[in-house]
Amino acid sequence: MITFFTDKYINSFFGDEAKRLLSQNNDSRFFEPSIGIRVIDIDRWSEAQEYERKTWCDSPAMNMSEDRHHDHIKYFTNYSTLNFCFNKEDLSLIELGCGPFTNIRHMLPQIRKRIKNIELLDPLIDEYKSRSPNCSYKNDILSNFKVTTIRSSIEGYHFNKTYDLIVLVNVLEHCYDIDLIFDKILNMMDENSVLVFNDHFYKDKDIIDLPQNSYDAGHPLQVSESYINKKLGGFKRIYYNYYEDEQGRNIKYLILKKK
């Protein structure tokens, strides 16, 4: 594993300088053997949010219009499975941790049903609308659909209804409590709801030395594949794909329904 340290100002350090910084600040206090880091405190999460704000509102990246979306389209095979997932004619959709661009906009052409409403949730959603030049839902319009935007963490929001499509793509590592997120998602689903899910996970053998070798201010939650497989045990697979990245992590792409 490469030794690195990335601070909340999106500066990255490697080698001896990273080791020095890791000796002063690391995530070992949150680490659980065989699991990794599944929950952090609010101060640590606030640092991660500052990293996201800096990235998309105050750095050259703010001029981007995509964030790995083409990879997601590729490994979800253009979301074509969504053509066959829905029995209802009027659908209620939500994307959790939507970022400035959203993934749901690439799914909409594959949903051959009437879209009743779309909700977008992100703790920085107001900053993205006002400060990210290529935010895809400025003026609360996304791909010609009117959307409702919600400024909140997933963990801190009270969901009082179920949704037909829930999107959670490349989000977990930015959050502060994975168990609470999955509890909320299950409560947001009925037997016909669909969850589009993607993230990356460490192999069990690689999770052991994680806090000693890395600190990533923007991506605090890092968990093992066996742990996430247990969390996904409450769902049945409709679609599955994966690949291994340059760090040896498995990137999972799943479309799921509630068991």
ChimeraX attribute file (.defattr): number of C-alpha atoms within 10 A of each C-alpha:
attribute: neighborCount
match mode: 1-to-1
recipient: residues
	/A:1	11
	/A:2	10
	/A:3	18
	/A:4	20
	/A:5	24
	/A:6	20
	/A:7	17
	/A:8	19
	/A:9	18
	/A:10	17
	/A:11	11
	/A:12	15
	/A:13	18
	/A:14	16
	/A:15	12
	/A:16	11
	/A:17	13
	/A:18	19
	/A:19	19
	/A:20	13
	/A:21	18
	/A:22	21
	/A:23	9
	/A:24	7
	/A:25	13
	/A:26	19
	/A:27	20
	/A:28	15
	/A:29	9
	/A:30	15
	/A:31	22
	/A:32	14
	/A:33	12
	/A:34	17
	/A:35	18
	/A:36	26
	/A:37	25
	/A:38	23
	/A:39	21
	/A:40	18
	/A:41	10
	/A:42	12
	/A:43	10
	/A:44	15
	/A:45	21
	/A:46	16
	/A:47	18
	/A:48	25
	/A:49	20
	/A:50	17
	/A:51	24
	/A:52	21
	/A:53	21
	/A:54	18
	/A:55	18
	/A:56	23
	/A:57	21
	/A:58	15
	/A:59	12
	/A:60	10
	/A:61	14
	/A:62	19
	/A:63	14
	/A:64	14
	/A:65	16
	/A:66	15
	/A:67	15
	/A:68	10
	/A:69	15
	/A:70	13
	/A:71	11
	/A:72	18
	/A:73	15
	/A:74	10
	/A:75	18
	/A:76	24
	/A:77	13
	/A:78	16
	/A:79	21
	/A:80	14
	/A:81	14
	/A:82	21
	/A:83	13
	/A:84	11
	/A:85	18
	/A:86	17
	/A:87	11
	/A:88	11
	/A:89	10
	/A:90	12
	/A:91	18
	/A:92	18
	/A:93	21
	/A:94	24
	/A:95	23
	/A:96	25
	/A:97	27
	/A:98	23
	/A:99	22
	/A:100	28
	/A:101	21
	/A:102	24
	/A:103	26
	/A:104	24
	/A:105	16
	/A:106	15
	/A:107	18
	/A:108	17
	/A:109	15
	/A:110	15
	/A:111	17
	/A:112	12
	/A:113	15
	/A:114	11
	/A:115	14
	/A:116	12
	/A:117	15
	/A:118	20
	/A:119	18
	/A:120	24
	/A:121	21
	/A:122	20
	/A:123	18
	/A:124	22
	/A:125	22
	/A:126	15
	/A:127	16
	/A:128	23
	/A:129	20
	/A:130	12
	/A:131	16
	/A:132	24
	/A:133	16
	/A:134	17
	/A:135	24
	/A:136	21
	/A:137	23
	/A:138	17
	/A:139	11
	/A:140	15
	/A:141	14
	/A:142	20
	/A:143	13
	/A:144	9
	/A:145	15
	/A:146	15
	/A:147	19
	/A:148	15
	/A:149	20
	/A:150	17
	/A:151	15
	/A:152	17
	/A:153	17
	/A:154	24
	/A:155	18
	/A:156	11
	/A:157	12
	/A:158	9
	/A:159	13
	/A:160	7
	/A:161	10
	/A:162	17
	/A:163	22
	/A:164	21
	/A:165	24
	/A:166	24
	/A:167	24
	/A:168	20
	/A:169	23
	/A:170	23
	/A:171	19
	/A:172	24
	/A:173	20
	/A:174	21
	/A:175	24
	/A:176	26
	/A:177	20
	/A:178	23
	/A:179	13
	/A:180	14
	/A:181	17
	/A:182	16
	/A:183	12
	/A:184	17
	/A:185	20
	/A:186	17
	/A:187	15
	/A:188	19
	/A:189	19
	/A:190	15
	/A:191	9
	/A:192	15
	/A:193	22
	/A:194	23
	/A:195	26
	/A:196	23
	/A:197	19
	/A:198	22
	/A:199	18
	/A:200	24
	/A:201	24
	/A:202	24
	/A:203	16
	/A:204	17
	/A:205	10
	/A:206	16
	/A:207	22
	/A:208	18
	/A:209	14
	/A:210	20
	/A:211	21
	/A:212	16
	/A:213	18
	/A:214	22
	/A:215	25
	/A:216	21
	/A:217	27
	/A:218	26
	/A:219	20
	/A:220	23
	/A:221	26
	/A:222	23
	/A:223	27
	/A:224	24
	/A:225	23
	/A:226	15
	/A:227	16
	/A:228	18
	/A:229	11
	/A:230	9
	/A:231	14
	/A:232	15
	/A:233	11
	/A:234	13
	/A:235	15
	/A:236	13
	/A:237	14
	/A:238	16
	/A:239	16
	/A:240	14
	/A:241	13
	/A:242	15
	/A:243	13
	/A:244	13
	/A:245	10
	/A:246	7
	/A:247	10
	/A:248	14
	/A:249	18
	/A:250	18
	/A:251	18
	/A:252	20
	/A:253	22
	/A:254	21
	/A:255	23
	/A:256	21
	/A:257	22
	/A:258	19
	/A:259	12
